[in-house]
Amino acid sequence: MSKREFKNNISLSGEIADILRERILRGEYKIGEKIKENQIALELEVSRSPIRDAFKQLETEGLLDYVPNRGCFAKGFTKQDVSDIYSVRTALEKIAIGWAIERITPDEIDKLEEQCQLMDFYTQRGDEKKVLELNTSFHDIIYNSSGSRFLAQVLRSYKEYLDKTRKAMFYDKSFLESIQSEHLEIFNAIKEKDKKRGTAAITKHLDESRKRTEKVWNLK
């Protein structure tokens, strides 16, 4: 593992969390493996205080287990964990898209169309980071247009949980055209006020998203 140069524009503990998160998800730390605080401090040439803060953040995200008097152990995500998260999210998003089709405003439809156009532009450029950002904006518009603050809040919690754990990895470039096509199908269903088509489109998109997540994280 090579030495890491830290940026000045984000917190040290946040950067350390990003490094450890990516290692856990990529399998560099196996599930159940102890992550030693002193070893990380020596490798990254930092004090132990920000490492402890990073450990707490990753414990909150469900990627580390802290065992009193023993230390921190890599937990990661299993394939079953990801399947469970996506199953719940899919059920809720199907409700959200149905309500959105009933309640969406012309202005929100225009915003969705703009996100699709931008996603197409950045897909052609192969900018996976920007596509990930647009994906988040696209779904946020749907959540807001559902007209349910409670549902929007719950859905964001599920999406943010996954996004936090993959933010250092982004999308594989080979996924971009499929992602763009799936979002366009969702948009067209909403624009045409077709609930059946919208439900099918969001179900397909999230199923494919689950498969992409499993592939990127190399889940077995």
Secondary structure, 3 states (H helix, E strand, C coil): CCCCCCCCCCCHHHHHHHHHHHHHHCCCCCCCCEECHHHHHHHHCCCHHHHHHHHHHHHHCCCEEEECCCEEEECCCCHHHHHHHHHHHHHHHHHHHHHHHHHCCHHHHHHHHHHHHHHHHHHHHCCHHHHHHHHHHHHHHHHHHCCCHHHHHHHHHHHHHHHHHHCCCCCCHHHHHHHHHHHHHHHHHHHCCCHHHHHHHHHHHHHHHHHHHHHHCCCC
